[in-house]
Amino acid sequence: MALSEISRSVRLLLGQIQRCRPTVVSGQSARCLSQAASEPKPIPEENEAVNPTFVNRNPRNLEQMALAVKDRGWKTTWPHREFYHRLMFSRSQHHVTAQVFSSSSPVPVISCSTKEWAVKKHLSSTKCVAACQAVGEVLAQRCQQAGITRMVYRAIPWTYRSDAAQSFRKAMKDSGIILSEPRRKYIGT
């Protein structure tokens, strides 16, 4: 029984030695099978080729380059509809709410309010100036995470000068949000 195990192990060892022995194939010597084979070098012309029928399906890319079309709407409407993203800030008797709307949807893309428990638990009052600043900071962080860094903010003129609206605006700006959008670029064809 021991003799059959020894002969079996000798056969396996000889098989491995024969596989690792270099052989000559078309003028080149082959390496042992246990070593990694060299990969072929890439051809640079293949990597630089661009599909001639390429279509950009990412509308945010055109927005960030200021090439996307802005809906102009009617001249007499307020607030104007010429934006990619619009920031709406509102204060009620008990809460502060801020929302970011896209030009193509009436539903807010991002929102923050003192009605949310995560914001409310850090505030002593849900309607004070500190609450407006906290909502501004949280909304700015959410906008940064969503990749929206530029938006239009047109406050109602008689509420724009209040301390609450100014602290909200300052918190948004300090967090890295630009509260204006670039003018649309028109490229002649």
N, C-alpha and C positions, 0 to 999 in steps of 0.2 A: 504494500500500500504506500509506503514511503517512497519506494522507487518510482511509482507512477506519478506521484506529485513532483518529484525532482525532474523527471523527464518532461513533464508538462511545463514546468517553469523554464527549463532550458529551451524548449521549442518557442515559448513566448519571447524569450530574450533574443534568440536568433532572428525571429521575425522582426523585432524592433530594430535590430542592427541592420538588417537588409533594407528596411524602409528608410533609414537615416543615411545609408551609404549614398554619396553623391553619384549621380548618373549624368551622362552627357546627352542632352536633348538639343538638337539643331545648333551645335556649336557652343551652347551655354551649359554650365553645370547647374543642376537642380539642387536646392537646399533640402535639408532634413524637413520632414513633415511637421515636426514639433515647432519649428521656427516660423515666424510670420512672414508671409510673402509680401514683396514690395507692391504698393498700389500704383496704378498707372498715373502719370502726371496729367493734370487737367489742361485742356486746350483753352487759352484765354479768349478766343473768339466766341466760344459757346457761352461763356459767362456774361459777355457783354451784349448778347443779342436781346432785343426787345421785341415783344409781340406787336406787330403793326396794328392789330385790332384791339388794343388795350382800352378798356373802359373803366374809369374810376367810379367805383360804387360807394365811396365813402364821402357823404355830403359834408361832414365836418372838416375834411381836408380843404375843400373849397371855401368854407367859411373862414378858416384860419388864414387862408391866403387872401381873403377879401375878394374872391372871384365869384362866389355864389350870388344868385339873384335875390335881392331883397324885395319883398312885397311892399309896394308903395301905398296902396289903399287910397282912400279919399283924402284930399288936402284939408278938408274941413273937420275931419275926425280928430279927437284928442283922447288918448295919447296916440301919436303917430304909429303906423304899422311898419315903418321902415327899420327893421332890426332883425338880427339873427336870434338873440336872446334878450328878454326884457325882465327887469327886476321890479317887482311890485312889493311895496312895504305898506302895511296897514296896522293901525292901532285901534282896538275897540275899547270898551269900557273896562274889560277885565284882562285882555290878552294882546300880545304882539305877534304878528304873523308876517313872514316874508316868503315870497315865492318867485321862482324863475320860470318864465314861460318861453317856449320856442315859438317862432313865427308861424310854424305849420300846425300847431296844436293848441286847442283851448285848455288842455289839461296841463297843470304845472309839471315841469321836468324835475325840479328840486324844490323842496319846501322845508321851512323850519318855523316852529311856533312855540310859544310858552305853554301851549296845551300839552306838549309832549312831556312825559314824565322825566326823561333824561335831562331836559333843560330846566324844567320846573323845580326839581329837587335841589338845584344849586342856587336858587333865587329866593330872596325874602319876599319880593313882590313881583307879580307877573305883568305889571303895567308901568313900571318906573323906567328911568333912563338906563339904569344898569341892565334891565331886562332887554332893552333894545340893543345895547352893546353886545350882550351875550348871544342874542339871536343873530346879530351880524357876524360874530366870530364863528358860530357853528355853521351858518349858511355858507360862509366863505370857505371853510374847511371842506364842506360837502361839494361845493363847486370845484375846488381844486382837485378833489378825488375823481370827479366826473370829467375833468379836463376842460371845463368852461372857465376861462380866465377873463373874458371880455364880455360885457353886457351893457345894455342901455338902462340907465336909471333916470327916469323923469318923474320927480315927485310933484304932487299937487302944490302949486305955488304958495298957498297960504299955510300949508303944513310943513313946507320945506325948511323954514327957519326955526322950527322948534328944536329944543335941545335933544329930544329923543331921536328925531330924524337925523340930526347932525352926528350924534354918537353912533347910530347905526351905520351911516355912510362912512364915518371915520374908521369903524371896526372893519368894514368890508375892504376899504383901501389899505389899511395897515396889514391885512392878511394876504395881500397880493392880488386882489381882484381889481381890474381896471373897469371903471364905470362909464366907459364910452367905447364905441366900436369904430374901427377904421372905416373911412369912406370906401365905397365899393370901387374896385379898379375895373375899368372897361378896357378890354383888349381888342384892338381892331383885327379883323380877319382879312 
